[in-house]
Amino acid sequence: MSVIYLLISVSIFVAICFFIAFIIAVKSGQYDDDYTPSVRILFDDETKIISQNNNSPIEEKQV
């Protein structure tokens, strides 16, 4: 029975260490995404001109 108490206390200690490491990584900017906002403009929806029977151009967005 004492082994269970030892394992539970060690696992809680390890979990707390991982949680502290995660908090430190978040505060230091490890998970900030600096790349996606600068590239997002390159993948904007393109417009396409389609002519109908009356020969008037209409802009249509691709989805």
C-alpha positions, -999 to 999 in steps of 0.1 A, spaced: 0 0 0 29 24 7 41 19 -29 8 33 -42 13 65 -21 49 67 -34 38 64 -70 9 89 -66 32 115 -50 59 110 -76 34 113 -105 19 144 -90 55 159 -87 62 150 -123 29 165 -135 36 197 -116 71 199 -132 57 195 -167 30 222 -159 56 246 -147 77 240 -178 46 246 -200 39 279 -183 75 290 -187 74 281 -224 41 300 -230 54 331 -212 87 331 -231 68 331 -264 76 296 -275 41 290 -289 37 324 -306 29 321 -343 48 348 -362 49 330 -396 12 325 -404 0 361 -403 27 372 -428 18 343 -452 -20 345 -449 -22 374 -473 -6 353 -500 -34 327 -499 -63 352 -501 -94 342 -521 -88 349 -558 -114 367 -579 -124 353 -613 -142 372 -641 -169 352 -658 -188 365 -688 -225 357 -693 -246 357 -724 -251 395 -723 -213 400 -723 -211 418 -690 -182 407 -668 -192 396 -633 -167 391 -606 -171 359 -586 -152 347 -556 -138 312 -555 -145 293 -523 
